[in-house]
Amino acid sequence: MPHEALQSVTSMNVISICLIVVVAVSVLQGMSRGASGSARQLGGMIAEGVMTAAAIYAGWTCAGLLSPAVQSWLVSLQVQIPREQLGMFEQLYYTLVTGVRDFPLLRFGLLFLLVYAVAKQLLYRLALPLLFGLWSGPIAPSVRRIGILSSLTGGAIGVVSGAARALILVAVLFVYATLFPQTPVTNYIQSSELYQRGAKEVIEPVTGDLIASKLPVFTRAVEQEFSGILQRKYEVIDAQIPGDIAGAAKEVTVSAKTDEEKAKLLYRFVGTRISYDWDKVKLYENQRIWKEQTPEDTFSTRKGVCIDFSRLYAMMARSVGLEVKVVTGLGYDGLGGYGPHAWNEVYLPEKKQWIPLDSTWVASGGNWFNPPDFDKTHIKEA
């Protein structure tokens, strides 16, 4: 019998256990505080929620009104990135000013955070004492003895507080599951019966299609703009990089003392400066139209797919005296399968061997310059 009980507990969904623990802890806190302490705590939670909602509304509204004016002002400054070597603070200045000017989501986000922070502080300092008569700091625990009735009442209030906290956790998990529907983590989250009840009975009716349909679109837009901001950062850093491939390769590898150092510097340069062209992929998948491009096209547009990364890397490497190949085959897709892919191999005389590298995958994180077990994620064509 004890073994069966232990097996039943260990087989429970971790998400369900976390939700139960959140409610249980809130109940215990309520019982320890008593009726009055729990009521103050619940009132503080409600006040915090009201102030946060008001500050978010103020930030969202003001950011929308201020964004066009801020853009016009920054345009009037006529800031241009100098074509010369820049120091760290100069790089930061030109990246921030031109980024806020040219990227609407970044501009809106910064204005929103600024107004939100100011509004929240004003509400804490002015509105909270006036409207709720509560201190903005933490509620001091009561030192008097709590009776049984007061403790039970506090526990009941704790159930309400715990349910609210559990719903916040469900909402966070719901957003994750909406953004990443095909992942194993999402499947596990959705296997929790308590999560399903909270999501379907509370979150979905309240949010409607806001999260399910609009949030993924907004997230993709944020990803695209973030990619553009990264490119702007590199435009500022590379202000002195020549506009031709051979000149750029020479400048990038000027500090290298060995062929391996040259190969690695070019790997980092191509992997960080070129953005993956998802529009090119969609054009082929949806219309079977392949947009052919040269390494010069990839270098000038800073966009491409794996074969474009690999061809550009090969041209830059050859221009500084490296022997390099473009390799095609299959690459691991992260979902348990493999898809068409391209990468490079470069010959290192000091090691007397060809070593593999994948500049396309630099943005995904990890080391793809001759890592162990490279052939487990990359399968050459026969």
Backbone hydrogen bonds in HBPLUS format (Angstrom, degrees):
<---DONOR---> <-ACCEPTOR-->    atom                        ^
c    i                          cat <-CA-CA->   ^        H-A-AA   ^      H-
h    n   atom  resd res      DA  || num        DHA   H-A  angle D-A-AA Bond
n    s   type  num  typ     dist DA aas  dist angle  dist       angle   num
A0005-ALA N   A0001-MET O   3.01 MM   4  6.28 155.5  2.07 151.5 158.1     1
A0006-LEU N   A0002-PRO O   2.90 MM   4  6.14 159.1  1.94 150.2 155.6     2
A0007-GLN N   A0003-HIS O   2.91 MM   4  6.11 159.3  1.95 148.4 154.2     3
A0008-SER N   A0004-GLU O   2.91 MM   4  6.10 149.1  2.00 141.4 150.0     4
A0009-VAL N   A0005-ALA O   3.03 MM   4  6.32 152.6  2.10 146.4 153.0     5
A0010-THR N   A0006-LEU O   2.95 MM   4  6.20 169.4  1.97 156.5 158.8     6
A0011-SER N   A0007-GLN O   3.03 MM   4  6.05 135.8  2.24 139.3 149.7     7
A0012-MET N   A0009-VAL O   3.13 MM   3  5.41 159.3  2.18 107.8 114.2     8
A0017-ILE N   A0013-ASN O   3.02 MM   4  6.40 156.5  2.08 150.5 157.7     9
A0018-CYS N   A0014-VAL O   2.89 MM   4  6.13 159.8  1.93 150.8 155.5    10
A0019-LEU N   A0015-ILE O   3.05 MM   4  6.33 159.8  2.10 150.0 154.9    11
A0020-ILE N   A0016-SER O   2.99 MM   4  6.24 157.4  2.04 149.7 155.8    12
A0021-VAL N   A0017-ILE O   2.86 MM   4  6.09 159.2  1.90 152.7 158.8    13
A0022-VAL N   A0018-CYS O   2.92 MM   4  6.15 157.4  1.98 150.8 156.3    14
A0023-VAL N   A0019-LEU O   3.25 MM   4  6.52 161.2  2.28 146.1 149.6    15
A0024-ALA N   A0020-ILE O   2.86 MM   4  6.07 163.2  1.89 152.4 158.0    16
A0025-VAL N   A0021-VAL O   2.83 MM   4  5.95 165.8  1.85 156.4 159.0    17
A0026-SER N   A0022-VAL O   3.21 MM   4  6.35 156.0  2.27 139.7 146.2    18
A0027-VAL N   A0023-VAL O   2.95 MM   4  6.26 151.6  2.03 150.0 158.0    19
A0028-LEU N   A0024-ALA O   2.99 MM   4  6.29 163.1  2.02 153.3 157.2    20
A0029-GLN N   A0025-VAL O   2.89 MM   4  6.11 157.4  1.94 149.5 156.1    21
A0030-GLY N   A0026-SER O   2.88 MM   4  6.07 154.9  1.94 143.4 150.5    22
A0031-MET N   A0027-VAL O   2.90 MM   4  6.21 156.8  1.96 152.3 158.1    23
A0032-SER N   A0028-LEU O   2.98 MM   4  6.18 152.3  2.06 144.6 152.1    24
A0033-ARG N   A0029-GLN O   2.99 MM   4  6.19 142.5  2.13 145.8 155.7    25
A0034-GLY N   A0030-GLY O   2.95 MM   4  5.99 143.3  2.09 145.6 155.1    26
A0038-SER N   A0034-GLY O   2.95 MM   4  5.91 157.6  2.00 145.8 152.8    27
A0039-ALA N   A0035-ALA O   2.88 MM   4  6.00 152.7  1.96 145.1 153.2    28
A0040-ARG N   A0036-SER O   2.93 MM   4  6.20 157.9  1.98 148.0 153.6    29
A0041-GLN N   A0037-GLY O   2.94 MM   4  6.18 154.4  2.00 142.9 150.5    30
A0042-LEU N   A0038-SER O   2.80 MM   4  6.04 161.0  1.83 152.1 156.7    31
A0043-GLY N   A0039-ALA O   2.80 MM   4  5.97 156.5  1.85 147.1 154.4    32
A0044-GLY N   A0040-ARG O   2.81 MM   4  6.04 149.2  1.90 144.4 153.0    33
A0045-MET N   A0041-GLN O   2.95 MM   4  6.29 150.1  2.04 144.7 152.8    34
A0046-ILE N   A0042-LEU O   2.92 MM   4  6.23 160.1  1.96 150.6 155.7    35
A0047-ALA N   A0043-GLY O   2.83 MM   4  6.03 161.5  1.86 148.8 154.5    36
A0048-GLU N   A0044-GLY O   2.82 MM   4  5.97 157.2  1.87 145.5 152.1    37
A0049-GLY N   A0045-MET O   2.89 MM   4  6.14 156.1  1.95 146.4 153.0    38
A0050-VAL N   A0046-ILE O   2.89 MM   4  6.17 159.5  1.93 152.4 157.6    39
A0051-MET N   A0047-ALA O   2.92 MM   4  6.12 166.8  1.93 153.7 157.2    40
A0052-THR N   A0048-GLU O   2.91 MM   4  6.03 159.8  1.95 148.2 154.2    41
A0053-ALA N   A0049-GLY O   2.97 MM   4  6.11 162.5  2.00 147.8 152.5    42
A0054-ALA N   A0050-VAL O   2.94 MM   4  6.15 158.1  1.99 147.8 154.2    43
A0055-ALA N   A0051-MET O   2.84 MM   4  6.02 157.8  1.89 149.3 155.5    44
A0056-ILE N   A0052-THR O   2.88 MM   4  6.06 156.1  1.94 149.0 155.7    45
A0057-TYR N   A0053-ALA O   2.99 MM   4  6.20 160.6  2.03 146.5 151.7    46
A0058-ALA N   A0054-ALA O   2.95 MM   4  6.18 159.9  1.99 146.6 152.3    47
A0059-GLY N   A0055-ALA O   2.84 MM   4  6.01 160.9  1.88 148.1 153.7    48
A0060-TRP N   A0056-ILE O   2.84 MM   4  5.99 165.0  1.86 153.8 157.7    49
A0061-THR N   A0057-TYR O   2.95 MM   4  6.04 168.2  1.96 150.5 154.1    50
A0062-CYS N   A0058-ALA O   2.95 MM   4  5.95 168.4  1.97 149.7 153.5    51
A0063-ALA N   A0059-GLY O   2.94 MM   4  5.83 155.2  2.00 141.5 149.1    52
A0064-GLY N   A0060-TRP O   3.18 MM   4  6.29 155.8  2.24 141.0 146.9    53
A0065-LEU N   A0061-THR O   3.16 MM   4  6.47 146.8  2.28 143.5 152.5    54
A0066-LEU N   A0062-CYS O   2.82 MM   4  5.95 155.6  1.88 153.7 160.5    55
A0067-SER N   A0063-ALA O   2.95 MM   4  5.74 150.3  2.04 146.1 151.8    56
A0070-VAL N   A0066-LEU O   2.95 MM   4  6.15 160.7  1.99 163.8 170.2    57
A0071-GLN N   A0067-SER O   2.99 MM   4  6.19 159.9  2.03 153.6 159.1    58
A0072-SER N   A0068-PRO O   2.97 MM   4  6.20 162.8  2.00 149.0 153.4    59
A0073-TRP N   A0069-ALA O   3.03 MM   4  6.22 156.9  2.09 145.7 151.9    60
A0074-LEU N   A0070-VAL O   2.97 MM   4  6.21 159.6  2.02 150.0 155.1    61
A0075-VAL N   A0071-GLN O   2.87 MM   4  6.10 155.6  1.93 153.4 160.4    62
A0076-SER N   A0072-SER O   3.02 MM   4  6.21 150.8  2.10 142.8 150.4    63
A0077-LEU N   A0074-LEU O   3.16 MM   3  5.22 140.8  2.32  96.7 107.7    64
A0078-GLN N   A0075-VAL O   3.02 MM   3  5.47 150.9  2.11 111.0 119.4    65
A0091-GLN N   A0087-GLY O   2.87 MM   4  6.10 155.7  1.93 153.6 160.6    66
A0092-LEU N   A0088-MET O   2.98 MM   4  6.28 157.0  2.04 146.8 153.0    67
A0093-TYR N   A0089-PHE O   2.96 MM   4  6.12 156.5  2.02 142.0 148.2    68
A0094-TYR N   A0090-GLU O   3.03 MM   4  6.23 175.3  2.03 156.9 156.8    69
A0095-THR N   A0091-GLN O   2.96 MM   4  6.00 156.5  2.02 147.8 155.0    70
A0096-LEU N   A0092-LEU O   2.97 MM   4  6.01 164.0  1.99 147.6 152.1    71
A0097-VAL N   A0093-TYR O   2.91 MM   4  6.02 174.5  1.91 159.0 160.7    72
A0098-THR N   A0094-TYR O   3.11 MM   4  5.85 159.3  2.16 135.7 141.7    73
A0099-GLY N   A0095-THR O   2.90 MM   4  5.62 141.1  2.05 132.0 143.9    74
A0100-VAL N   A0096-LEU O   2.90 MM   4  5.97 169.3  1.91 151.3 153.8    75
A0101-ARG N   A0097-VAL O   3.05 MM   4  6.15 150.4  2.14 140.6 149.4    76
A0102-ASP N   A0098-THR O   2.94 MM   4  5.94 153.8  2.01 142.4 148.3    77
A0103-PHE N   A0099-GLY O   2.88 MM   4  5.60 148.4  1.99 152.5 157.0    78
A0107-ARG N   A0103-PHE O   3.06 MM   4  6.30 165.1  2.08 156.5 161.1    79
A0108-PHE N   A0104-PRO O   2.84 MM   4  5.97 166.8  1.86 149.8 153.9    80
A0109-GLY N   A0105-LEU O   2.79 MM   4  5.86 158.2  1.84 143.6 150.5    81
A0110-LEU N   A0106-LEU O   2.98 MM   4  6.17 164.7  2.00 154.0 156.8    82
A0111-LEU N   A0107-ARG O   3.07 MM   4  6.25 165.8  2.09 152.0 156.2    83
A0112-PHE N   A0108-PHE O   2.82 MM   4  5.94 157.1  1.87 149.5 156.8    84
A0113-LEU N   A0109-GLY O   2.96 MM   4  6.18 164.8  1.98 150.7 153.9    85
A0114-LEU N   A0110-LEU O   3.01 MM   4  6.18 157.9  2.06 146.4 152.6    86
A0115-VAL N   A0111-LEU O   2.96 MM   4  6.15 174.7  1.96 157.4 158.3    87
A0116-TYR N   A0112-PHE O   2.80 MM   4  5.85 161.8  1.84 152.4 158.7    88
A0117-ALA N   A0113-LEU O   2.96 MM   4  6.01 161.6  2.00 144.0 148.6    89
A0118-VAL N   A0114-LEU O   3.14 MM   4  6.38 163.6  2.17 149.2 153.4    90
A0119-ALA N   A0115-VAL O   2.84 MM   4  5.97 168.8  1.85 156.6 160.2    91
A0120-LYS N   A0116-TYR O   2.87 MM   4  5.97 160.0  1.91 150.7 156.2    92
A0121-GLN N   A0117-ALA O   3.12 MM   4  6.28 158.7  2.17 144.5 149.7    93
A0122-LEU N   A0118-VAL O   3.00 MM   4  6.25 160.1  2.04 152.0 157.5    94
A0123-LEU N   A0119-ALA O   2.95 MM   4  6.16 158.2  2.00 149.5 155.3    95
A0124-TYR N   A0120-LYS O   2.97 MM   4  6.17 155.8  2.03 146.0 152.8    96
A0125-ARG N   A0121-GLN O   2.91 MM   4  6.10 161.0  1.95 151.2 156.1    97
A0126-LEU N   A0122-LEU O   2.79 MM   4  5.72 154.1  1.86 148.7 155.7    98
A0128-LEU N   A0123-LEU O   2.80 MM   5  5.94 157.0  1.85 178.4 170.9    99
A0131-LEU N   A0127-ALA O   2.77 MM   4  5.76 172.3  1.78 164.5 166.4   100
A0132-PHE N   A0128-LEU O   3.02 MM   4  5.58 157.5  2.07 142.8 150.1   101
A0133-GLY N   A0129-PRO O   3.12 MM   4  4.44 129.6  2.39 102.1 113.6   102
A0151-SER N   A0147-GLY O   2.86 MM   4  6.04 152.7  1.94 147.1 155.4   103
A0152-LEU N   A0148-ILE O   2.88 MM   4  6.13 158.6  1.92 153.3 158.5   104
A0153-THR N   A0149-LEU O   2.91 MM   4  6.11 158.2  1.96 148.0 154.4   105
A0154-GLY N   A0150-SER O   2.85 MM   4  6.03 155.1  1.91 143.8 151.2   106
A0155-GLY N   A0151-SER O   2.86 MM   4  6.14 146.8  1.97 142.6 152.1   107
A0156-ALA N   A0152-LEU O   2.95 MM   4  6.27 149.4  2.05 144.3 152.1   108
A0157-ILE N   A0153-THR O   2.97 MM   4  6.32 156.8  2.02 149.7 156.0   109
A0158-GLY N   A0154-GLY O   2.84 MM   4  6.05 144.5  1.96 139.8 150.8   110
A0159-VAL N   A0155-GLY O   3.02 MM   4  6.38 132.8  2.24 139.8 151.2   111
A0159-VAL N   A0156-ALA O   3.15 MM   3  5.16 130.8  2.40  93.4 106.1   112
A0160-VAL N   A0157-ILE O   3.07 MM   3  5.26 118.9  2.46  99.3 113.3   113
A0161-SER N   A0157-ILE O   3.05 MM   4  6.46 161.1  2.09 151.2 156.3   114
A0162-GLY N   A0158-GLY O   2.74 MM   4  5.84 160.8  1.78 147.7 153.7   115
A0163-ALA N   A0159-VAL O   2.88 MM   4  6.03 153.5  1.95 144.1 151.3   116
A0164-ALA N   A0160-VAL O   3.06 MM   4  6.33 154.2  2.13 147.0 153.5   117
A0165-ARG N   A0161-SER O   2.98 MM   4  6.30 159.1  2.02 150.4 156.1   118
A0166-ALA N   A0162-GLY O   2.83 MM   4  6.02 157.7  1.88 150.0 156.6   119
A0167-LEU N   A0163-ALA O   2.96 MM   4  6.15 150.4  2.05 142.7 150.4   120
A0168-ILE N   A0164-ALA O   3.07 MM   4  6.38 146.1  2.18 143.1 152.1   121
A0169-LEU N   A0165-ARG O   3.11 MM   4  6.47 156.4  2.17 147.8 153.3   122
A0170-VAL N   A0166-ALA O   2.88 MM   4  6.20 155.2  1.94 147.2 154.6   123
A0171-ALA N   A0167-LEU O   2.82 MM   4  6.03 153.0  1.90 145.0 152.1   124
A0172-VAL N   A0168-ILE O   3.04 MM   4  6.35 154.9  2.10 148.3 154.2   125
A0173-LEU N   A0169-LEU O   3.01 MM   4  6.28 163.4  2.04 151.5 155.8   126
A0174-PHE N   A0170-VAL O   2.77 MM   4  5.93 145.0  1.89 144.9 155.8   127
A0175-VAL N   A0171-ALA O   3.00 MM   4  6.26 152.7  2.07 147.0 152.8   128
A0176-TYR N   A0172-VAL O   3.11 MM   4  6.45 161.5  2.15 147.9 152.7   129
A0177-ALA N   A0173-LEU O   2.87 MM   4  6.10 164.8  1.90 150.3 154.5   130
A0178-THR N   A0174-PHE O   2.96 MM   4  6.12 142.6  2.10 141.2 151.2   131
A0179-LEU N   A0175-VAL O   3.02 MM   4  6.27 154.5  2.08 150.2 156.5   132
A0180-PHE N   A0176-TYR O   2.90 MM   4  6.03 153.3  1.97 155.5 163.0   133
A0187-ASN N   A0183-THR O   3.19 MM   4  6.58 158.0  2.24 149.4 155.3   134
A0188-TYR N   A0184-PRO O   2.98 MM   4  6.26 152.0  2.06 147.1 154.6   135
A0189-ILE N   A0185-VAL O   2.88 MM   4  6.18 158.6  1.93 150.8 157.0   136
A0190-GLN N   A0186-THR O   2.92 MM   4  6.13 166.2  1.94 155.5 158.5   137
A0191-SER N   A0188-TYR O   3.11 MM   3  5.12 144.1  2.25  97.2 108.0   138
A0192-SER N   A0189-ILE O   3.15 MM   3  5.74 165.4  2.17 115.7 120.1   139
A0196-GLN N   A0192-SER O   3.00 MM   4  6.24 162.1  2.04 149.0 154.0   140
A0197-ARG N   A0193-GLU O   3.02 MM   4  6.26 155.8  2.08 146.3 152.2   141
A0198-GLY N   A0194-LEU O   3.05 MM   4  6.28 164.4  2.07 150.2 154.1   142
A0199-ALA N   A0195-TYR O   2.80 MM   4  5.94 164.8  1.82 159.4 164.0   143
A0200-LYS N   A0196-GLN O   2.93 MM   4  5.88 167.6  1.95 147.6 151.5   144
A0201-GLU N   A0197-ARG O   2.93 MM   4  5.61 151.2  2.02 140.0 147.9   145
A0202-VAL N   A0198-GLY O   3.10 MM   4  5.43 141.5  2.26 127.8 135.5   146
A0203-ILE N   A0198-GLY O   3.14 MM   5  6.52 164.2  2.16 152.8 157.2   147
A0204-GLU N   A0199-ALA O   2.80 MM   5  5.91 168.6  1.82 167.5 168.5   148
A0206-VAL N   A0202-VAL O   3.14 MM   4  6.19 153.3  2.21 147.4 154.9   149
A0207-THR N   A0203-ILE O   2.90 MM   4  6.02 171.3  1.91 163.3 165.6   150
A0208-GLY N   A0204-GLU O   2.83 MM   4  5.45 141.3  1.98 145.4 153.5   151
A0210-LEU N   A0207-THR O   3.08 MM   3  5.59 160.6  2.12 137.6 138.1   152
A0213-SER N   A0209-ASP O   2.96 MM   4  5.41 159.5  2.00 134.0 139.4   153
A0214-LYS N   A0210-LEU O   3.20 MM   4  5.24 131.9  2.44 113.7 127.1   154
A0215-LEU N   A0210-LEU O   3.14 MM   5  6.52 131.1  2.40 144.4 157.6   155
A0218-PHE N   A0214-LYS O   2.98 MM   4  6.23 161.2  2.01 154.5 160.0   156
A0219-THR N   A0215-LEU O   2.80 MM   4  6.00 157.0  1.85 154.7 161.8   157
A0220-ARG N   A0216-PRO O   2.94 MM   4  6.17 156.9  1.99 147.4 152.5   158
A0221-ALA N   A0217-VAL O   3.06 MM   4  6.34 154.2  2.12 144.4 151.7   159
A0222-VAL N   A0218-PHE O   2.89 MM   4  6.22 151.2  1.97 147.7 156.0   160
A0223-GLU N   A0219-THR O   2.89 MM   4  6.19 157.0  1.94 150.2 156.4   161
A0224-GLN N   A0220-ARG O   2.95 MM   4  6.22 160.2  1.99 150.6 155.2   162
A0225-GLU N   A0221-ALA O   2.96 MM   4  6.19 159.6  2.01 147.7 153.4   163
A0226-PHE N   A0222-VAL O   2.78 MM   4  5.94 156.5  1.84 150.7 157.9   164
A0227-SER N   A0223-GLU O   2.97 MM   4  6.19 152.2  2.05 144.9 152.1   165
A0228-GLY N   A0224-GLN O   3.05 MM   4  6.39 149.9  2.14 140.4 148.6   166
A0229-ILE N   A0225-GLU O   2.83 MM   4  6.18 148.1  1.93 149.3 158.6   167
A0230-LEU N   A0226-PHE O   2.96 MM   4  6.25 156.3  2.02 149.3 154.9   168
A0231-GLN N   A0227-SER O   3.01 MM   4  6.30 154.1  2.08 144.4 151.7   169
A0232-ARG N   A0228-GLY O   2.90 MM   4  6.19 149.0  2.00 143.1 151.8   170
A0233-LYS N   A0229-ILE O   2.94 MM   4  6.27 153.0  2.01 147.2 154.3   171
A0234-TYR N   A0230-LEU O   3.05 MM   4  6.41 154.1  2.12 147.3 153.8   172
A0235-GLU N   A0231-GLN O   2.81 MM   4  6.11 143.0  1.95 145.2 156.7   173
A0236-VAL N   A0232-ARG O   3.03 MM   4  6.34 152.9  2.11 149.3 155.0   174
A0237-ILE N   A0233-LYS O   2.97 MM   4  6.28 163.1  2.00 147.9 152.8   175
A0238-ASP N   A0234-TYR O   2.75 MM   4  5.73 156.6  1.81 144.4 151.1   176
A0239-ALA N   A0236-VAL O   3.30 MM   3  5.20 151.0  2.39 111.6 108.9   177
A0241-ILE N   A0238-ASP O   2.89 MM   3  5.09 159.0  1.94 112.0 119.1   178
A0248-ALA N   A0244-ASP O   2.89 MM   4  6.03 156.9  1.94 153.3 160.5   179
A0249-ALA N   A0245-ILE O   2.88 MM   4  6.08 162.1  1.92 153.9 158.7   180
A0250-LYS N   A0246-ALA O   3.03 MM   4  6.23 157.0  2.09 146.5 152.4   181
A0251-GLU N   A0247-GLY O   3.02 MM   4  6.23 156.3  2.08 145.3 151.5   182
A0252-VAL N   A0248-ALA O   2.86 MM   4  6.05 161.1  1.90 155.0 160.2   183
A0253-THR N   A0249-ALA O   3.13 MM   4  6.21 152.6  2.20 144.1 150.3   184
A0254-VAL N   A0251-GLU O   3.42 MM   3  5.19 168.3  2.44 101.4 103.9   185
A0256-ALA N   A0253-THR O   3.02 MM   3  5.27 157.5  2.07 112.2 119.4   186
A0262-LYS N   A0258-THR O   3.07 MM   4  6.41 156.0  2.13 146.4 153.1   187
A0263-ALA N   A0259-ASP O   2.89 MM   4  6.12 165.7  1.91 151.3 154.7   188
A0264-LYS N   A0260-GLU O   2.92 MM   4  6.12 155.3  1.99 147.7 154.4   189
A0265-LEU N   A0261-GLU O   2.95 MM   4  6.08 160.5  1.99 149.9 154.7   190
A0266-LEU N   A0262-LYS O   3.06 MM   4  6.28 162.3  2.09 154.7 159.0   191
A0267-TYR N   A0263-ALA O   2.99 MM   4  6.13 147.6  2.10 138.3 147.8   192
A0268-ARG N   A0264-LYS O   3.01 MM   4  6.29 157.7  2.06 149.2 153.8   193
A0269-PHE N   A0265-LEU O   2.97 MM   4  6.16 155.9  2.03 143.4 150.7   194
A0270-VAL N   A0266-LEU O   2.92 MM   4  6.03 177.8  1.92 156.3 156.2   195
A0271-GLY N   A0267-TYR O   3.03 MM   4  5.95 157.9  2.08 140.9 148.1   196
A0272-THR N   A0268-ARG O   3.02 MM   4  6.00 142.0  2.17 143.0 150.3   197
A0273-ARG N   A0269-PHE O   2.92 MM   4  5.85 150.8  2.00 152.5 160.3   198
A0274-ILE N   A0270-VAL O   3.25 MM   4  5.82 152.9  2.33 141.4 144.5   199
A0275-SER N   A0302-ARG O   2.92 MM  27  6.12 174.3  1.92 138.3 137.8   200
A0304-GLY N   A0275-SER O   3.07 MM  29  6.49 144.4  2.21 163.9 171.4   201
A0277-ASP N   A0304-GLY O   2.88 MM  27  4.86 152.3  1.96 123.3 128.2   202
A0280-LYS N   A0277-ASP O   3.20 MM   3  5.44 127.0  2.50  99.7 111.9   203
A0281-VAL N   A0277-ASP O   3.36 MM   4  6.78 151.3  2.45 142.1 149.6   204
A0282-LYS N   A0278-TRP O   2.91 MM   4  6.20 164.0  1.94 153.3 156.9   205
A0283-LEU N   A0279-ASP O   2.94 MM   4  6.07 155.7  2.00 145.6 152.1   206
A0284-TYR N   A0280-LYS O   3.22 MM   4  6.44 149.9  2.31 140.1 146.9   207
A0285-GLU N   A0281-VAL O   2.87 MM   4  6.13 165.7  1.89 155.7 160.3   208
A0286-ASN N   A0282-LYS O   2.81 MM   4  5.75 164.9  1.83 152.3 156.0   209
A0287-GLN N   A0283-LEU O   3.02 MM   4  5.55 150.3  2.11 128.0 137.2   210
A0289-ILE N   A0283-LEU O   3.45 MM   6  5.84 174.9  2.45 121.7 121.6   211
A0288-ARG N   A0284-TYR O   2.78 MM   4  4.16 132.8  2.01 117.1 123.4   212
A0297-ASP N   A0294-THR O   2.98 MM   3  5.07 120.3  2.34  98.5 113.4   213
A0298-THR N   A0294-THR O   3.06 MM   4  6.47 159.0  2.10 153.9 159.2   214
A0299-PHE N   A0295-PRO O   2.88 MM   4  6.07 158.6  1.93 148.6 154.5   215
A0300-SER N   A0296-GLU O   2.99 MM   4  6.13 156.6  2.05 145.5 151.3   216
A0301-THR N   A0297-ASP O   2.88 MM   4  5.94 163.9  1.91 154.5 159.0   217
A0302-ARG N   A0298-THR O   2.84 MM   4  5.37 134.9  2.04 135.2 145.9   218
A0308-ASP N   A0305-VAL O   2.85 MM   3  5.29 124.7  2.16 112.7 128.0   219
A0309-PHE N   A0305-VAL O   2.96 MM   4  6.26 156.4  2.02 157.2 164.9   220
A0310-SER N   A0306-CYS O   2.97 MM   4  6.17 166.5  1.99 152.1 155.6   221
A0311-ARG N   A0307-ILE O   2.95 MM   4  6.08 155.9  2.01 141.5 147.7   222
A0312-LEU N   A0308-ASP O   3.02 MM   4  6.07 160.6  2.06 146.0 151.4   223
A0313-TYR N   A0309-PHE O   2.89 MM   4  6.11 161.8  1.92 151.3 157.1   224
A0314-ALA N   A0310-SER O   2.96 MM   4  6.13 159.1  2.01 143.7 149.5   225
A0315-MET N   A0311-ARG O   3.04 MM   4  6.26 158.1  2.09 145.8 150.9   226
A0316-MET N   A0312-LEU O   2.97 MM   4  6.20 166.2  1.99 157.2 160.6   227
A0317-ALA N   A0313-TYR O   2.83 MM   4  5.96 162.0  1.87 154.3 159.9   228
A0318-ARG N   A0314-ALA O   2.93 MM   4  6.04 162.8  1.96 148.6 153.2   229
A0319-SER N   A0315-MET O   3.12 MM   4  6.20 145.0  2.24 139.2 148.2   230
A0320-VAL N   A0317-ALA O   3.17 MM   3  5.53 152.1  2.25 106.0 114.1   231
A0322-LEU N   A0317-ALA O   2.98 MM   5  5.22 159.5  2.02 145.9 140.1   232
A0321-GLY N   A0318-ARG O   3.11 MM   3  5.06 162.9  2.14 108.5 108.7   233
A0347-TYR N   A0323-GLU O   2.87 MM  24  5.50 167.3  1.89 160.0 163.4   234
A0325-LYS N   A0345-GLU O   2.74 MM  20  5.16 155.8  1.80 156.3 163.1   235
A0345-GLU N   A0325-LYS O   3.17 MM  20  5.16 150.7  2.26 130.3 134.9   236
A0327-VAL N   A0343-TRP O   2.78 MM  16  5.24 167.8  1.79 145.1 148.0   237
A0343-TRP N   A0327-VAL O   2.84 MM  16  5.24 157.2  1.89 150.1 157.6   238
A0381-GLU N   A0328-THR O   3.07 MM  53  6.17 147.1  2.18 151.7 141.7   239
A0329-GLY N   A0341-HIS O   3.02 MM  12  5.49 151.2  2.11 157.2 154.2   240
A0341-HIS N   A0329-GLY O   2.96 MM  12  5.49 151.8  2.04 137.1 135.5   241
A0330-LEU N   A0379-ILE O   2.78 MM  49  5.03 157.7  1.83 143.9 151.4   242
A0379-ILE N   A0330-LEU O   2.80 MM  49  5.03 167.4  1.82 151.8 156.3   243
A0331-GLY N   A0339-GLY O   2.78 MM   8  5.47 161.6  1.82 160.4 163.5   244
A0339-GLY N   A0331-GLY O   2.95 MM   8  5.47 157.4  2.00 148.4 152.5   245
A0332-TYR N   A0377-THR O   2.89 MM  45  4.95 147.7  1.99 145.5 147.8   246
A0333-ASP N   A0337-GLY O   2.90 MM   4  5.69 171.3  1.91 145.7 146.5   247
A0344-ASN N   A0357-LEU O   3.09 MM  13  5.50 172.2  2.10 172.0 170.1   248
A0357-LEU N   A0344-ASN O   3.01 MM  13  5.50 151.2  2.10 150.8 147.8   249
A0346-VAL N   A0355-ILE O   2.96 MM   9  5.55 158.5  2.00 154.7 156.1   250
A0355-ILE N   A0346-VAL O   2.91 MM   9  5.55 166.1  1.93 147.7 149.7   251
A0348-LEU N   A0353-GLN O   3.02 MM   5  5.76 173.0  2.03 154.7 154.4   252
A0351-LYS N   A0348-LEU O   3.00 MM   3  5.45 140.2  2.16 110.3 121.2   253
A0352-LYS N   A0348-LEU O   2.71 MM   4  5.73 123.1  2.03 143.6 160.8   254
A0370-ASN N   A0356-PRO O   2.78 MM  14  5.10 137.4  1.96 146.5 160.3   255
A0358-ASP N   A0368-TRP O   2.91 MM  10  5.40 144.7  2.03 140.8 151.8   256
A0362-VAL N   A0359-SER O   3.33 MM   3  5.37 167.5  2.35 105.0 108.3   257
A0364-SER N   A0361-TRP O   3.08 MM   3  5.26 138.0  2.27 102.1 113.9   258
A0365-GLY N   A0362-VAL O   3.08 MM   3  5.58 163.5  2.10 115.6 120.6   259
A0376-LYS N   A0373-ASP O   3.07 MM   3  5.42 160.9  2.11 109.6 115.7   260
A0377-THR N   A0374-PHE O   3.18 MM   3  5.81 153.9  2.25 115.0 121.5   261
A0378-HIS N   A0374-PHE O   3.14 MM   4  6.24 127.6  2.43 141.3 155.6   262
